[in-house]
């Protein structure tokens, strides 16, 4: 038994190990910095964000490096979780019943595994968006290496970069809602690493049965 498992309180189960939690928070910190500086570059009304983060020159210098850190974190998540993020028939049923999820009627939801269909959507959305942000950002960061039709390449890169960033902002808002309100206790799990048995049974019953070996009797 690992040290992290030994420290789990009675009545709780391990949801995220230390590596998973550290990767999540590195990605979160990098994303919030990117979002803040990116909004400052996008609109004069939000330029105060760059000033609050050390000034325009510092923000412009660090923004690309934060982008590389963010992508590295997302890639690490891909290595850890990609196999668990494959869509199943239960995920399709989950989407058809999503109205019950949004109103906390969890007893009417199909049994979710470790990650439900919404969390899988967030995962793949962030992964592909981060890849688009990386590729378009490289062209914007070093246009001298893309001399062929550089103006066209730059315009396309700016459009892709802005579109992908806007998409991640929507994902980020959904992520906050799911972590803070839709699944009470989820936010604490990325800090402590564990969740209560009640949390697992309510929000991820298929995962609960997998790790605890509960019988297939219906939930009450």
Wavefront OBJ file of the C-alpha trace (Angstrom):
o trace
v 0.000 0.000 0.000
v 1.378 3.421 -0.964
v 1.819 6.243 1.595
v -0.998 8.200 -0.053
v -3.356 5.249 0.393
v -2.306 4.772 4.029
v -3.273 8.376 4.838
v -6.807 8.115 3.422
v -9.400 8.658 6.166
v -11.792 5.847 7.019
v -14.801 5.913 4.741
v -12.883 7.529 1.881
v -11.241 6.248 -1.299
v -8.306 7.564 -3.310
v -9.437 9.457 -6.405
v -6.286 11.316 -7.483
v -2.714 10.418 -6.611
v -0.033 13.033 -5.969
v 1.171 13.137 -9.572
v -2.354 13.705 -10.854
v -3.022 16.485 -8.354
v 0.266 18.287 -9.029
v -0.287 18.098 -12.779
v -3.804 19.492 -12.391
v -2.667 22.485 -10.349
v 0.316 23.269 -12.577
v -2.054 23.267 -15.566
v -4.566 25.394 -13.649
v -1.972 27.995 -12.632
v -0.546 28.176 -16.156
v -4.020 28.456 -17.684
v -5.142 31.247 -15.356
v -1.963 33.184 -16.158
v -2.486 32.615 -19.883
v -6.114 33.646 -19.630
v -5.282 36.825 -17.725
v -2.449 37.948 -19.996
v -4.308 36.845 -23.130
v -7.344 38.938 -22.205
v -5.016 41.884 -21.544
v -3.563 41.563 -25.051
v -7.002 41.133 -26.596
v -8.742 44.203 -25.190
v -7.486 47.623 -24.027
v -10.205 47.527 -21.376
v -8.472 44.561 -19.763
v -4.892 45.767 -20.114
v -4.810 46.407 -16.376
v -4.413 42.636 -15.989
v -1.011 42.804 -17.654
v -0.030 45.738 -15.451
v -1.055 43.750 -12.362
v 1.089 40.823 -13.514
v 4.310 42.787 -13.864
v 3.696 44.978 -16.885
v 3.214 44.532 -20.605
v 6.794 43.504 -21.425
v 6.930 40.887 -18.689
v 3.526 39.508 -19.693
v 4.494 39.293 -23.365
v 7.732 37.554 -22.461
v 6.191 35.018 -20.071
v 2.954 34.285 -21.944
v 4.567 31.907 -24.493
v 6.536 30.102 -21.802
v 3.394 29.677 -19.711
v 1.785 28.263 -22.844
v 4.517 25.643 -23.126
v 4.077 24.762 -19.458
v 0.315 24.456 -19.926
v 0.680 22.171 -22.926
v 3.250 20.026 -21.109
v 0.788 19.621 -18.226
v -2.093 18.761 -20.546
v 0.119 16.262 -22.347
v 0.985 14.671 -19.016
v -2.767 14.386 -18.330
v -3.140 12.723 -21.716
v -0.501 10.152 -20.811
v -2.198 9.458 -17.471
v -5.865 9.514 -18.448
v -6.373 9.042 -22.201
v -7.273 5.360 -21.874
v -9.896 6.207 -19.264
v -11.420 8.918 -21.462
v -12.740 6.667 -24.220
v -16.454 7.074 -24.905
v -18.782 4.172 -24.133
v -22.452 3.386 -24.614
v -23.054 4.583 -21.038
v -21.533 7.952 -21.970
v -24.027 8.348 -24.800
v -26.827 7.541 -22.367
v -25.333 10.096 -19.959
v -25.621 12.876 -22.542
v -29.259 11.994 -23.164
v -29.918 12.368 -19.437
v -27.723 15.436 -18.883
v -30.723 17.568 -17.830
v -30.936 15.450 -14.679
v -27.248 16.015 -13.991
v -27.681 19.782 -14.221
v -30.523 19.633 -11.679
v -28.691 17.234 -9.317
v -31.125 14.362 -9.907
v -28.314 11.838 -9.779
v -30.606 8.875 -9.213
v -31.883 9.313 -12.787
v -28.404 9.326 -14.354
v -26.760 6.305 -16.005
v -23.951 4.931 -13.821
v -20.741 6.838 -14.509
v -17.274 5.380 -14.230
v -14.280 7.238 -12.827
v -15.070 10.041 -15.289
v -18.506 10.828 -16.632
v -19.196 11.853 -20.225
v -19.072 15.566 -19.383
v -15.637 15.237 -17.806
v -14.438 13.284 -20.841
v -15.706 16.092 -23.080
v -13.746 18.612 -21.007
v -10.622 16.475 -21.190
v -10.675 16.119 -24.977
v -11.751 19.724 -25.435
v -8.772 20.998 -23.468
v -6.406 18.541 -25.129
v -7.253 19.474 -28.729
v -7.562 23.171 -27.891
v -4.156 23.178 -26.225
v -2.673 21.573 -29.331
v -4.204 24.267 -31.555
v -3.025 26.974 -29.163
v 0.487 25.529 -29.196
v 0.773 25.312 -32.976
v -0.762 28.725 -33.659
v 1.203 30.240 -30.782
v 4.508 28.992 -32.189
v 3.810 30.759 -35.480
v 2.828 33.961 -33.671
v 5.837 33.703 -31.357
v 8.414 33.156 -34.109
v 6.994 34.479 -37.397
v 10.493 34.803 -38.880
v 10.600 31.018 -39.291
v 7.404 31.029 -41.337
v 8.394 33.421 -44.110
v 6.250 31.620 -46.681
v 3.099 33.693 -46.978
v 3.869 35.009 -43.511
v 1.005 37.500 -43.447
v -1.569 34.851 -44.341
v -0.060 32.385 -41.876
v -0.100 35.021 -39.144
v -3.741 35.939 -39.759
v -4.835 32.315 -39.745
v -2.817 31.678 -36.585
v -4.369 34.657 -34.813
v -7.864 33.434 -35.747
v -7.160 29.878 -34.611
v -5.485 31.065 -31.420
v -8.371 33.350 -30.469
v -11.025 30.768 -31.352
v -9.335 27.992 -29.381
v -8.823 30.335 -26.416
v -12.509 31.312 -26.402
v -13.472 27.651 -26.526
v -11.258 26.866 -23.508
v -12.888 29.735 -21.608
v -16.240 28.028 -22.072
v -14.740 24.717 -20.977
v -13.192 26.402 -17.954
v -16.561 27.771 -16.826
v -18.156 24.340 -17.221
v -15.255 22.785 -15.321
v -15.782 25.185 -12.429
v -19.499 24.441 -12.360
v -18.952 20.680 -12.356
v -16.219 20.808 -9.738
v -17.889 23.241 -7.346
v -21.627 22.710 -7.727
v -22.598 19.666 -9.792
v -20.427 17.261 -7.770
v -20.081 18.485 -4.206
v -16.725 17.326 -2.898
v -14.988 17.147 -6.275
v -12.926 20.288 -5.638
v -11.535 18.896 -2.402
v -10.466 15.718 -4.171
v -7.878 17.581 -6.276
v -6.425 19.006 -3.057
v -6.509 16.041 -0.672
v -6.700 13.273 -3.252
v -9.547 11.343 -1.673
v -13.349 11.393 -1.773
v -15.942 9.908 0.528
v -17.584 6.585 -0.220
v -20.875 8.494 -0.434
v -19.415 10.738 -3.163
v -18.235 7.768 -5.205
v -21.584 5.958 -4.885
v -23.618 9.045 -5.782
v -21.678 10.563 -8.666
v -19.586 7.669 -10.037
v -21.360 4.438 -9.072
v -19.726 2.310 -11.769
v -16.298 3.446 -10.543
v -17.356 2.745 -6.958
v -18.355 -0.819 -7.850
v -15.053 -1.281 -9.635
v -12.864 -0.201 -6.721
v -14.929 -1.477 -3.822
v -16.535 -4.506 -5.392
v -20.088 -3.558 -4.517
v -22.817 -5.855 -5.771
v -24.952 -4.759 -8.688
v -27.974 -4.096 -6.521
v -29.865 -0.880 -7.406
v -29.006 2.328 -5.589
v -31.352 3.795 -3.024
l 1 2 3 4 5 6 7 8 9 10 11 12 13 14 15 16 17 18 19 20 21 22 23 24 25 26 27 28 29 30 31 32 33 34 35 36 37 38 39 40 41 42 43 44 45 46 47 48 49 50 51 52 53 54 55 56 57 58 59 60 61 62 63 64 65 66 67 68 69 70 71 72 73 74 75 76 77 78 79 80 81 82 83 84 85 86 87 88 89 90 91 92 93 94 95 96 97 98 99 100 101 102 103 104 105 106 107 108 109 110 111 112 113 114 115 116 117 118 119 120 121 122 123 124 125 126 127 128 129 130 131 132 133 134 135 136 137 138 139 140 141 142 143 144 145 146 147 148 149 150 151 152 153 154 155 156 157 158 159 160 161 162 163 164 165 166 167 168 169 170 171 172 173 174 175 176 177 178 179 180 181 182 183 184 185 186 187 188 189 190 191 192 193 194 195 196 197 198 199 200 201 202 203 204 205 206 207 208 209 210 211 212 213 214 215 216 217 218 219 220
